[in-house]
Amino acid sequence: MAHYDLACPIDETQVRQLRVNDSVSLSGTLFGIRDATQIHMFDRGRKTRFDLSGQAVIHTAPNVKKVEKTPEHPAGYAPVCIGTTTSDRMERFTRPLMQQHGVRLIIGKGGLREDSLKSFQDLGGAYLAIIGGTAALETTWIEAIEDVDLDDLNPESLWRFRVRAFGPLLVAMDSHGQSLYSRVQTNARSRRAEVLRKLGVR
Amino acid sequence: MKVDLQQVEEAAKELYIRALKLLPPDVKQGFDALAQRETDAGAKRMLGTMIRNIAVAEDSDNLLCQDTGIPVYNVWIGRGVEMDGVSGVALKEAIRRGCARSTREYSFRSSIVHPTTRVNEQNSTGRGIPVINIDFAEEETLVIEMIPKGSGSENNSWLRMAIPAEGVDAIKTFVVDCVLEAGGKTCPPTIVGVGVGGTADLCMHLAKVAATRPLGSRCEDAEGAKLERELSEAVNLLGVGPQGLGGDSTCFAVHVETAATHITMNPVAVNMQCHSARRARATFRPTGVEYGY
């Protein structure tokens, strides 16, 4: 259960060091991505001007405020409340995100499924769990919204955040075929029969 | 007491932002109770972070969660409340205006889009949204409750039209299976809302009422209350835990609401509320408006 302080871009060796139950804190660049962002990127052929190679993305659609462009708010947006959404809906985008854009880390809540786990194994990636619903705290780890692309999809734009000590995040799916979500699900399902028996179900 | 539409609009606006920032005391107590009982070290840490987030939101006057939800307003028109020429339609319009103003004036995220074009009007309203439920009450008050219903939990909603021959066993099994299916997607610990009986739509509505009821409240139907006790204990034996990462704290409680049903029917519905179980309430009296939970 090691802790890693990482700044993206990172390479395959770095991501393959990570094992489930390790923790990670990120500093530097973090990209925000969501359902509509990826539907437009992968189903409708939209291109982004951002280079996502070796980067971390977080499943989010932040609350932001439009402000004057200043050095503090270079994109003309001030962060209001930035949190994390349920990852499961975006399962089918993991592989193209990694294959076509070279993304290495996905941050989200609730976990991803088998194909994502296989993608992490095949291509070198990991899923870092954040505690969903703790956005007020998460916002304090965001230094600035540096840039934004595909902003017609607001709030589901492609955001570039600058973060500091973002975490600790839990490595919940690694590149060695391990998923904490699968472990918990297998364990919970193994208890089903006993729980139903206690409820008097025949 | 006369209904003042301007006051209703202001309250609808204030309630949305209050709900997004302040977690009700019963939910805070629910966190403390879970944290005390939790035996898994990782789960205990996660509950601690969730509790810390509530304090950070209060201290920094920020939203608890980024998801501003689907706005739901529940209205109870009490005895002696005079609409005095004000139509019910105008009352609903005032709530809708307050909801839209809240989004614009407090600059929070509009999470509402058209279901097929996905166009976001950036004001938290749209066709049929906010949801406005109007009912009547005995008390001499007008009450408006606001619930920003988060989508992570709402996306995990189920209805099963079981049959009489399957009995109560079908209800219990369905609830357990829904909790397993939801895993970490609903942001556990949750309030598991269960609707039992009625028609298909009433059953689903009862599940929502159950999921958004204050912690510590009980189903008024003794049979429903019995199910609540049994299921609350059972669900927390599954080991799904906070965020679906393991532990005892899968739910704060299972809440049940019941309605009579048809001789051929045995419907059961599940709707969940995430750990950010937000709600706010305005009570209108002749002396003024009082805000609470």
Interface residues (C-beta under 8 A of the other chain):
Chain A: A36 T60 A61 P62 N63 V64 K65 V80 C81 I82 G83 T84 T85 T86 D88 R89 K109 G110 G111 A129 I131 G132 G133 T134 A135 A136 L137 T139 T140 N154 P155 L170 A172 L180 Y181 R183 V184 Q185 N187 A188 R189 R191 R192 E194 V195 L196 K198 L199 G200 V201 R202
Chain B: G42 M46 T49 M50 R52 N53 I54 V56 A57 S60 N62 L63 L64 C65 Q66 D67 T68 S107 F108 R109 S110 S111 R118 N120 Q122 G150 S151 G152 N155 D169 K172 T173 V176 D177 L180 G183 G184 K185 T186 C187 E230 L231 E233 A234 L237 L238 G239 V240 G241 P242 Q243 G244 L245 G246 C274 H275 S276
